[in-house]
């Protein structure tokens, strides 16, 4: 199963599970949105709310 979530910038992230999505989202933000401060806890909440099966 694949889990997917869209960044507000339009970038689509895909991972094997929500935990991987949290990790990928953290990397994506670091690379593309360095001004966007997000804690792991916030990323987890976002993934839990918005991730869907792909
Ligand atoms: Zn983005």
PDB file of the backbone (N, CA, C, O) and the ligand in Angstrom, with CONECT records:
HET     ZN  A 101       1
ATOM      1  N   UNK A   1       0.851  -1.190   0.000  1.00  0.00           N
ATOM      2  CA  UNK A   1       0.000   0.000   0.000  1.00  0.00           C
ATOM      3  C   UNK A   1       0.890   1.245   0.000  1.00  0.00           C
ATOM      4  O   UNK A   1       1.944   1.269   0.635  1.00  0.00           O
ATOM      5  N   UNK A   2       0.462   2.242  -0.699  1.00  0.00           N
ATOM      6  CA  UNK A   2       1.193   3.498  -0.724  1.00  0.00           C
ATOM      7  C   UNK A   2       0.345   4.594  -0.105  1.00  0.00           C
ATOM      8  O   UNK A   2      -0.865   4.670  -0.315  1.00  0.00           O
ATOM      9  N   UNK A   3       1.014   5.435   0.662  1.00  0.00           N
ATOM     10  CA  UNK A   3       0.324   6.581   1.255  1.00  0.00           C
ATOM     11  C   UNK A   3       0.846   7.844   0.588  1.00  0.00           C
ATOM     12  O   UNK A   3       2.034   7.948   0.283  1.00  0.00           O
ATOM     13  N   UNK A   4      -0.032   8.789   0.364  1.00  0.00           N
ATOM     14  CA  UNK A   4       0.371   9.988  -0.352  1.00  0.00           C
ATOM     15  C   UNK A   4      -0.201  11.237   0.316  1.00  0.00           C
ATOM     16  O   UNK A   4      -1.265  11.205   0.935  1.00  0.00           O
ATOM     17  N   UNK A   5       0.537  12.332   0.171  1.00  0.00           N
ATOM     18  CA  UNK A   5       0.075  13.619   0.696  1.00  0.00           C
ATOM     19  C   UNK A   5       0.625  14.716  -0.207  1.00  0.00           C
ATOM     20  O   UNK A   5       1.737  14.609  -0.724  1.00  0.00           O
ATOM     21  N   UNK A   6      -0.164  15.768  -0.390  1.00  0.00           N
ATOM     22  CA  UNK A   6       0.272  16.888  -1.216  1.00  0.00           C
ATOM     23  C   UNK A   6       0.771  18.018  -0.333  1.00  0.00           C
ATOM     24  O   UNK A   6       0.130  18.395   0.648  1.00  0.00           O
ATOM     25  N   UNK A   7       1.931  18.550  -0.703  1.00  0.00           N
ATOM     26  CA  UNK A   7       2.414  19.765  -0.062  1.00  0.00           C
ATOM     27  C   UNK A   7       1.593  20.928  -0.636  1.00  0.00           C
ATOM     28  O   UNK A   7       1.161  20.863  -1.787  1.00  0.00           O
ATOM     29  N   UNK A   8       1.375  21.978   0.141  1.00  0.00           N
ATOM     30  CA  UNK A   8       0.656  23.141  -0.394  1.00  0.00           C
ATOM     31  C   UNK A   8       1.319  23.732  -1.643  1.00  0.00           C
ATOM     32  O   UNK A   8       0.653  24.426  -2.411  1.00  0.00           O
ATOM     33  N   UNK A   9       2.603  23.478  -1.862  1.00  0.00           N
ATOM     34  CA  UNK A   9       3.290  23.998  -3.044  1.00  0.00           C
ATOM     35  C   UNK A   9       2.942  23.195  -4.287  1.00  0.00           C
ATOM     36  O   UNK A   9       3.334  23.566  -5.394  1.00  0.00           O
ATOM     37  N   UNK A  10       2.204  22.091  -4.115  1.00  0.00           N
ATOM     38  CA  UNK A  10       1.826  21.276  -5.259  1.00  0.00           C
ATOM     39  C   UNK A  10       2.654  20.014  -5.394  1.00  0.00           C
ATOM     40  O   UNK A  10       2.332  19.143  -6.202  1.00  0.00           O
ATOM     41  N   UNK A  11       3.713  19.906  -4.617  1.00  0.00           N
ATOM     42  CA  UNK A  11       4.571  18.722  -4.661  1.00  0.00           C
ATOM     43  C   UNK A  11       3.852  17.550  -4.004  1.00  0.00           C
ATOM     44  O   UNK A  11       3.284  17.679  -2.920  1.00  0.00           O
ATOM     45  N   UNK A  12       3.886  16.408  -4.679  1.00  0.00           N
ATOM     46  CA  UNK A  12       3.243  15.209  -4.127  1.00  0.00           C
ATOM     47  C   UNK A  12       4.281  14.308  -3.490  1.00  0.00           C
ATOM     48  O   UNK A  12       5.293  13.975  -4.107  1.00  0.00           O
ATOM     49  N   UNK A  13       4.025  13.912  -2.247  1.00  0.00           N
ATOM     50  CA  UNK A  13       4.924  13.006  -1.541  1.00  0.00           C
ATOM     51  C   UNK A  13       4.256  11.649  -1.413  1.00  0.00           C
ATOM     52  O   UNK A  13       3.056  11.555  -1.158  1.00  0.00           O
ATOM     53  N   UNK A  14       5.062  10.583  -1.595  1.00  0.00           N
ATOM     54  CA  UNK A  14       4.527   9.227  -1.463  1.00  0.00           C
ATOM     55  C   UNK A  14       5.452   8.385  -0.610  1.00  0.00           C
ATOM     56  O   UNK A  14       6.674   8.457  -0.746  1.00  0.00           O
ATOM     57  N   UNK A  15       4.868   7.585   0.272  1.00  0.00           N
ATOM     58  CA  UNK A  15       5.663   6.719   1.122  1.00  0.00           C
ATOM     59  C   UNK A  15       4.928   5.422   1.381  1.00  0.00           C
ATOM     60  O   UNK A  15       3.754   5.273   1.040  1.00  0.00           O
ATOM     61  N   UNK A  16       5.648   4.471   1.998  1.00  0.00           N
ATOM     62  CA  UNK A  16       5.063   3.164   2.272  1.00  0.00           C
ATOM     63  C   UNK A  16       4.056   3.241   3.407  1.00  0.00           C
ATOM     64  O   UNK A  16       3.128   2.436   3.480  1.00  0.00           O
ATOM     65  N   UNK A  17       4.240   4.209   4.287  1.00  0.00           N
ATOM     66  CA  UNK A  17       3.338   4.355   5.434  1.00  0.00           C
ATOM     67  C   UNK A  17       3.416   5.788   5.946  1.00  0.00           C
ATOM     68  O   UNK A  17       4.204   6.596   5.455  1.00  0.00           O
ATOM     69  N   UNK A  18       2.583   6.086   6.941  1.00  0.00           N
ATOM     70  CA  UNK A  18       2.530   7.459   7.437  1.00  0.00           C
ATOM     71  C   UNK A  18       3.858   7.898   8.045  1.00  0.00           C
ATOM     72  O   UNK A  18       4.249   9.059   7.919  1.00  0.00           O
ATOM     73  N   UNK A  19       4.544   6.978   8.701  1.00  0.00           N
ATOM     74  CA  UNK A  19       5.814   7.333   9.331  1.00  0.00           C
ATOM     75  C   UNK A  19       6.826   7.773   8.266  1.00  0.00           C
ATOM     76  O   UNK A  19       7.582   8.722   8.474  1.00  0.00           O
ATOM     77  N   UNK A  20       6.832   7.073   7.124  1.00  0.00           N
ATOM     78  CA  UNK A  20       7.748   7.462   6.053  1.00  0.00           C
ATOM     79  C   UNK A  20       7.333   8.812   5.461  1.00  0.00           C
ATOM     80  O   UNK A  20       8.186   9.623   5.103  1.00  0.00           O
ATOM     81  N   UNK A  21       6.026   9.050   5.360  1.00  0.00           N
ATOM     82  CA  UNK A  21       5.551  10.341   4.860  1.00  0.00           C
ATOM     83  C   UNK A  21       6.023  11.486   5.755  1.00  0.00           C
ATOM     84  O   UNK A  21       6.406  12.549   5.266  1.00  0.00           O
ATOM     85  N   UNK A  22       5.991  11.262   7.063  1.00  0.00           N
ATOM     86  CA  UNK A  22       6.448  12.296   7.993  1.00  0.00           C
ATOM     87  C   UNK A  22       7.918  12.607   7.733  1.00  0.00           C
ATOM     88  O   UNK A  22       8.328  13.768   7.735  1.00  0.00           O
ATOM     89  N   UNK A  23       8.702  11.559   7.510  1.00  0.00           N
ATOM     90  CA  UNK A  23      10.134  11.734   7.254  1.00  0.00           C
ATOM     91  C   UNK A  23      10.355  12.477   5.931  1.00  0.00           C
ATOM     92  O   UNK A  23      11.159  13.407   5.853  1.00  0.00           O
ATOM     93  N   UNK A  24       9.625  12.048   4.893  1.00  0.00           N
ATOM     94  CA  UNK A  24       9.765  12.682   3.581  1.00  0.00           C
ATOM     95  C   UNK A  24       9.309  14.137   3.623  1.00  0.00           C
ATOM     96  O   UNK A  24       9.927  15.007   3.010  1.00  0.00           O
ATOM     97  N   UNK A  25       8.228  14.393   4.348  1.00  0.00           N
ATOM     98  CA  UNK A  25       7.734  15.758   4.452  1.00  0.00           C
ATOM     99  C   UNK A  25       8.775  16.644   5.135  1.00  0.00           C
ATOM    100  O   UNK A  25       8.986  17.789   4.734  1.00  0.00           O
ATOM    101  N   UNK A  26       9.422  16.102   6.171  1.00  0.00           N
ATOM    102  CA  UNK A  26      10.466  16.851   6.858  1.00  0.00           C
ATOM    103  C   UNK A  26      11.612  17.194   5.920  1.00  0.00           C
ATOM    104  O   UNK A  26      12.132  18.309   5.944  1.00  0.00           O
ATOM    105  N   UNK A  27      12.009  16.217   5.084  1.00  0.00           N
ATOM    106  CA  UNK A  27      13.096  16.452   4.129  1.00  0.00           C
ATOM    107  C   UNK A  27      12.669  17.464   3.074  1.00  0.00           C
ATOM    108  O   UNK A  27      13.436  18.354   2.707  1.00  0.00           O
ATOM    109  N   UNK A  28      11.429  17.320   2.589  1.00  0.00           N
ATOM    110  CA  UNK A  28      10.920  18.235   1.565  1.00  0.00           C
ATOM    111  C   UNK A  28      10.903  19.671   2.087  1.00  0.00           C
ATOM    112  O   UNK A  28      11.310  20.598   1.386  1.00  0.00           O
ATOM    113  N   UNK A  29      10.439  19.845   3.299  1.00  0.00           N
ATOM    114  CA  UNK A  29      10.370  21.190   3.884  1.00  0.00           C
ATOM    115  C   UNK A  29      11.774  21.758   4.057  1.00  0.00           C
ATOM    116  O   UNK A  29      12.015  22.934   3.787  1.00  0.00           O
ATOM    117  N   UNK A  30      12.697  20.913   4.511  1.00  0.00           N
ATOM    118  CA  UNK A  30      14.069  21.363   4.694  1.00  0.00           C
ATOM    119  C   UNK A  30      14.668  21.851   3.378  1.00  0.00           C
ATOM    120  O   UNK A  30      15.359  22.869   3.338  1.00  0.00           O
ATOM    121  N   UNK A  31      14.391  21.109   2.296  1.00  0.00           N
ATOM    122  CA  UNK A  31      14.967  21.435   0.998  1.00  0.00           C
ATOM    123  C   UNK A  31      14.257  22.585   0.300  1.00  0.00           C
ATOM    124  O   UNK A  31      14.901  23.452  -0.292  1.00  0.00           O
ATOM    125  N   UNK A  32      12.928  22.591   0.369  1.00  0.00           N
ATOM    126  CA  UNK A  32      12.153  23.512  -0.466  1.00  0.00           C
ATOM    127  C   UNK A  32      11.480  24.639   0.294  1.00  0.00           C
ATOM    128  O   UNK A  32      11.140  25.670  -0.287  1.00  0.00           O
ATOM    129  N   UNK A  33      11.289  24.449   1.579  1.00  0.00           N
ATOM    130  CA  UNK A  33      10.616  25.490   2.367  1.00  0.00           C
ATOM    131  C   UNK A  33      11.374  25.719   3.673  1.00  0.00           C
ATOM    132  O   UNK A  33      10.829  25.531   4.761  1.00  0.00           O
ATOM    133  N   UNK A  34      12.637  26.128   3.550  1.00  0.00           N
ATOM    134  CA  UNK A  34      13.455  26.271   4.762  1.00  0.00           C
ATOM    135  C   UNK A  34      12.881  27.284   5.747  1.00  0.00           C
ATOM    136  O   UNK A  34      13.204  27.230   6.934  1.00  0.00           O
ATOM    137  N   UNK A  35      12.038  28.208   5.282  1.00  0.00           N
ATOM    138  CA  UNK A  35      11.450  29.195   6.191  1.00  0.00           C
ATOM    139  C   UNK A  35      10.272  28.633   6.970  1.00  0.00           C
ATOM    140  O   UNK A  35       9.828  29.218   7.958  1.00  0.00           O
ATOM    141  N   UNK A  36       9.763  27.471   6.503  1.00  0.00           N
ATOM    142  CA  UNK A  36       8.587  26.880   7.134  1.00  0.00           C
ATOM    143  C   UNK A  36       9.018  26.026   8.327  1.00  0.00           C
ATOM    144  O   UNK A  36       9.611  24.962   8.150  1.00  0.00           O
ATOM    145  N   UNK A  37       8.724  26.485   9.515  1.00  0.00           N
ATOM    146  CA  UNK A  37       9.123  25.739  10.712  1.00  0.00           C
ATOM    147  C   UNK A  37       8.041  24.728  11.064  1.00  0.00           C
ATOM    148  O   UNK A  37       6.903  25.098  11.350  1.00  0.00           O
ATOM    149  N   UNK A  38       8.406  23.445  11.040  1.00  0.00           N
ATOM    150  CA  UNK A  38       7.440  22.405  11.404  1.00  0.00           C
ATOM    151  C   UNK A  38       8.112  21.396  12.318  1.00  0.00           C
ATOM    152  O   UNK A  38       9.158  20.842  11.978  1.00  0.00           O
ATOM    153  N   UNK A  39       7.524  21.162  13.455  1.00  0.00           N
ATOM    154  CA  UNK A  39       8.054  20.116  14.328  1.00  0.00           C
ATOM    155  C   UNK A  39       7.565  18.764  13.827  1.00  0.00           C
ATOM    156  O   UNK A  39       6.600  18.686  13.067  1.00  0.00           O
ATOM    157  N   UNK A  40       8.241  17.693  14.261  1.00  0.00           N
ATOM    158  CA  UNK A  40       7.800  16.349  13.897  1.00  0.00           C
ATOM    159  C   UNK A  40       6.351  16.128  14.317  1.00  0.00           C
ATOM    160  O   UNK A  40       5.576  15.471  13.622  1.00  0.00           O
ATOM    161  N   UNK A  41       6.007  16.690  15.466  1.00  0.00           N
ATOM    162  CA  UNK A  41       4.652  16.527  15.984  1.00  0.00           C
ATOM    163  C   UNK A  41       3.635  17.171  15.042  1.00  0.00           C
ATOM    164  O   UNK A  41       2.575  16.602  14.780  1.00  0.00           O
ATOM    165  N   UNK A  42       3.959  18.346  14.541  1.00  0.00           N
ATOM    166  CA  UNK A  42       3.064  19.029  13.601  1.00  0.00           C
ATOM    167  C   UNK A  42       2.960  18.260  12.296  1.00  0.00           C
ATOM    168  O   UNK A  42       1.879  18.147  11.719  1.00  0.00           O
ATOM    169  N   UNK A  43       4.098  17.726  11.828  1.00  0.00           N
ATOM    170  CA  UNK A  43       4.088  16.942  10.595  1.00  0.00           C
ATOM    171  C   UNK A  43       3.239  15.698  10.763  1.00  0.00           C
ATOM    172  O   UNK A  43       2.487  15.325   9.862  1.00  0.00           O
ATOM    173  N   UNK A  44       3.358  15.055  11.918  1.00  0.00           N
ATOM    174  CA  UNK A  44       2.559  13.848  12.175  1.00  0.00           C
ATOM    175  C   UNK A  44       1.071  14.167  12.164  1.00  0.00           C
ATOM    176  O   UNK A  44       0.271  13.417  11.604  1.00  0.00           O
ATOM    177  N   UNK A  45       0.707  15.277  12.782  1.00  0.00           N
ATOM    178  CA  UNK A  45      -0.703  15.668  12.821  1.00  0.00           C
ATOM    179  C   UNK A  45      -1.207  15.943  11.409  1.00  0.00           C
ATOM    180  O   UNK A  45      -2.323  15.564  11.054  1.00  0.00           O
ATOM    181  N   UNK A  46      -0.372  16.606  10.604  1.00  0.00           N
ATOM    182  CA  UNK A  46      -0.743  16.937   9.238  1.00  0.00           C
ATOM    183  C   UNK A  46      -0.915  15.662   8.412  1.00  0.00           C
ATOM    184  O   UNK A  46      -1.891  15.520   7.675  1.00  0.00           O
ATOM    185  N   UNK A  47       0.027  14.748   8.537  1.00  0.00           N
ATOM    186  CA  UNK A  47      -0.056  13.479   7.795  1.00  0.00           C
ATOM    187  C   UNK A  47      -1.284  12.685   8.248  1.00  0.00           C
ATOM    188  O   UNK A  47      -2.009  12.127   7.425  1.00  0.00           O
ATOM    189  N   UNK A  48      -1.508  12.640   9.568  1.00  0.00           N
ATOM    190  CA  UNK A  48      -2.657  11.879  10.078  1.00  0.00           C
ATOM    191  C   UNK A  48      -3.966  12.442   9.532  1.00  0.00           C
ATOM    192  O   UNK A  48      -4.916  11.699   9.287  1.00  0.00           O
ATOM    193  N   UNK A  49      -4.006  13.771   9.342  1.00  0.00           N
ATOM    194  CA  UNK A  49      -5.247  14.408   8.891  1.00  0.00           C
ATOM    195  C   UNK A  49      -5.422  14.321   7.382  1.00  0.00           C
ATOM    196  O   UNK A  49      -6.540  14.160   6.893  1.00  0.00           O
ATOM    197  N   UNK A  50      -4.315  14.428   6.638  1.00  0.00           N
ATOM    198  CA  UNK A  50      -4.436  14.656   5.191  1.00  0.00           C
ATOM    199  C   UNK A  50      -3.924  13.530   4.296  1.00  0.00           C
ATOM    200  O   UNK A  50      -4.251  13.507   3.110  1.00  0.00           O
ATOM    201  N   UNK A  51      -3.134  12.597   4.824  1.00  0.00           N
ATOM    202  CA  UNK A  51      -2.595  11.544   3.958  1.00  0.00           C
ATOM    203  C   UNK A  51      -3.722  10.624   3.501  1.00  0.00           C
ATOM    204  O   UNK A  51      -4.696  10.415   4.225  1.00  0.00           O
ATOM    205  N   UNK A  52      -3.583  10.082   2.302  1.00  0.00           N
ATOM    206  CA  UNK A  52      -4.594   9.151   1.786  1.00  0.00           C
ATOM    207  C   UNK A  52      -3.904   7.981   1.095  1.00  0.00           C
ATOM    208  O   UNK A  52      -2.723   8.052   0.754  1.00  0.00           O
ATOM    209  N   UNK A  53      -4.655   6.910   0.895  1.00  0.00           N
ATOM    210  CA  UNK A  53      -4.113   5.765   0.172  1.00  0.00           C
ATOM    211  C   UNK A  53      -3.957   6.110  -1.294  1.00  0.00           C
ATOM    212  O   UNK A  53      -4.832   6.741  -1.889  1.00  0.00           O
ATOM    213  N   UNK A  54      -2.832   5.694  -1.881  1.00  0.00           N
ATOM    214  CA  UNK A  54      -2.603   5.983  -3.295  1.00  0.00           C
ATOM    215  C   UNK A  54      -2.869   4.723  -4.129  1.00  0.00           C
ATOM    216  O   UNK A  54      -2.733   4.752  -5.352  1.00  0.00           O
TER     217      UNK A  54
HETATM  218 ZN    ZN A 101       6.391  21.917  -0.862  1.00  0.00          ZN
END
